[in-house]
Structures are given as C-alpha cells and as structure tokens.
Amino acid sequence: MTSAYNWESGEGLLGIDDPADWDAAFERGEQCLGTAVIGLAFNCSLEDASPRIVRAMQLPDAGQRGFAFTAAGHAARLNGELTPELFAALRAEGPGGVAEHPIRDTLGFVPFRKLPPWFKRRWVLVTVRNQLESWWLRSGETVEDAWRALRRRS
C-alpha cells in the first residue's frame, strides 16, 4: 500500500497504518513525516506510534515538527494515556510553544492518576488559573449588570 502515499505532497499520509512504511520513509529522508506520524497516531497502537512521534519531534522542518506534536495530542485524546517517552518529549519542549496544545490535550484527556509528577503540577496550575480567570470574568459581568441596572434607574 506504500504506493498510495505521496511523500512529496502528503496526500494519503493520514491513512498510513504501517510503522515500517514510516521507518522506511524516515531512512530515505522523505518530506511530510510529521503528517504521516499523525496518521500513525490515528491508525496504530500507542506503543507502535510513540517512538516515531518522538523521532518526528526532532525533524529539522519546523512545520513537520509541529505536526509531530499534534500527533502527540491526538495520541493522548485517542488513548487516554501517553508513553513515558512522549511525556518526556512534551516536558522537554515545555508549555508556551509548539507543545502548548498537546500538553493541554494531555491534561484534558489523560486521567490525573496516569500523569507523571510534572504534568500533575501543570494540571493543578492550569486548573487553578482557569478557575481564577472564570471568577474574574464572572465578577466583571456582575459589575457590568449592576452598573446597567443603576443607569436604568436614574
């Protein structure tokens, strides 16, 4: 089925389901490896896809590297867990950059008990920050409503 994949344009790569095809393309230095690794995240077991996702996170092309991080987020969504290597790669990249959304996907879809300590601390930080922001926004709405009510009375 390798002929169905166009490594130049990326066409068909989201359907890749054989890690050996990805490995061969990596050895050949093909383009669109990040796109293909998203296909592996969708179509393969986490154990098969994980080492390839981590390798794709080291690609020289920033766009393809970004797709590898997207694949990590999809893996977290689909499996409800990540491998220690993926957790380590996400932690090494850190929040605020290309790993921001995959880290948030991990925090949202991987149960707290399955998170390593760094991710547990990050979960607490994000949860508290989101709650404080929610309270702040609601208090602003309350003040606005009160102000409107006072203006209507006068």
C-alpha positions in Angstrom: 0.0 0.0 0.0 3.1 2.2 0.0 2.2 3.4 -3.5 -1.0 5.1 -2.1 1.2 7.6 -0.2 2.6 10.7 -1.8 5.5 11.8 0.4 6.0 14.9 -1.7 2.6 16.4 -1.2 1.5 14.5 1.9 -1.6 13.1 0.1 -2.8 9.8 1.7 -0.4 10.0 4.6 -3.1 10.4 7.3 -4.2 6.9 6.4 -0.8 5.3 7.0 -1.1 2.3 9.2 2.2 0.5 9.0 5.0 1.8 11.1 7.5 0.1 8.8 6.4 2.4 5.9 7.1 5.4 8.1 10.5 4.0 9.2 11.5 3.4 5.5 10.4 6.9 4.6 12.4 8.3 7.5 15.5 6.5 6.4 15.0 7.8 2.8 14.7 11.4 4.2 11.2 11.9 2.8 9.2 15.0 3.4 5.9 15.1 5.3 7.0 12.7 8.0 5.1 14.8 10.6 1.9 14.5 8.6 2.5 10.7 8.4 3.1 10.4 12.1 -0.4 11.9 12.7 -1.7 9.0 10.6 0.2 6.6 12.8 -1.3 8.1 15.9 -4.8 7.6 14.4 -4.3 4.1 13.0 -1.7 2.3 15.1 -1.3 1.3 18.7 0.3 3.9 21.0 3.3 1.6 21.5 3.9 1.5 17.8 3.3 5.1 17.1 5.1 6.6 20.1 8.8 6.1 19.1 8.0 7.5 15.7 6.2 10.5 17.1 9.2 11.2 19.3 11.6 10.9 16.3 9.4 13.2 14.3 9.6 15.8 17.1 13.3 16.1 16.2 12.8 16.8 12.5 14.6 19.8 11.1 11.5 21.2 9.4 9.5 23.3 12.0 6.2 22.6 10.3 6.6 18.9 10.3 7.9 19.1 13.9 4.7 20.9 14.8 2.6 18.1 13.2 4.5 15.6 15.4 3.4 17.5 18.5 -0.1 17.5 17.1 0.2 13.7 16.8 1.1 13.5 20.5 -2.0 15.4 21.3 -4.1 13.1 19.2 -2.5 10.1 20.8 -3.5 11.5 24.2 -7.1 12.1 23.1 -7.5 8.7 21.4 -5.7 6.5 24.1 -6.3 8.4 27.3 -2.6 7.9 28.1 0.9 8.5 26.7 4.2 6.7 26.9 7.0 7.9 29.2 8.9 8.9 26.1 6.1 11.2 24.9 5.6 12.7 28.3 9.4 13.4 28.4 9.3 15.0 24.9 6.4 17.2 25.8 8.0 18.2 29.1 11.3 19.0 27.3 9.6 21.3 24.8 7.5 22.9 27.6 4.4 24.9 27.5 4.1 28.1 25.6 5.5 26.9 22.3 4.6 24.2 19.8 3.8 21.8 22.7 1.2 24.0 24.3 -1.8 22.4 22.7 -0.6 18.8 23.0 0.1 19.5 26.7 -3.4 20.8 27.2 -4.8 17.8 25.3 -2.8 15.6 27.6 -4.1 17.4 30.7 -7.6 17.1 29.4 -7.7 13.6 28.2 -5.3 11.6 30.3 -6.6 10.8 33.8 -4.9 12.6 36.6 -3.7 9.4 38.2 -1.8 8.4 34.9 0.1 11.7 34.7 3.7 11.9 35.8 4.6 14.4 38.6 5.4 17.4 36.3 2.2 17.0 34.5 0.2 16.8 37.7 1.8 20.1 38.9 0.9 21.6 35.5 -2.7 20.3 35.8 -3.1 22.0 39.2 -1.6 25.2 37.8 -3.9 25.2 34.8 -7.0 24.3 36.8 -6.4 27.0 39.4 -5.6 29.6 36.8 -8.7 28.7 34.8 -10.9 28.9 37.9 -9.5 32.3 38.9 -10.0 33.6 35.4 -13.6 32.3 35.4 -14.3 34.1 38.7 -12.7 37.3 37.4 -14.8 37.2 34.2 -18.0 36.5 36.1 -17.3 39.3 38.6 -16.8 41.7 35.7 -20.1 40.6 34.3 -21.8 41.1 37.6 -20.4 44.6 38.0 -21.5 45.4 34.4 -25.0 44.1 35.1 -25.2 46.2 38.3 -24.0 49.3 36.5 -26.6 48.8 33.8 -29.3 48.4 36.4 -28.2 51.6 38.2 -28.2 53.6 34.9 -31.7 52.4 34.1 -33.0 53.6 37.5 -31.8 57.1 37.0 
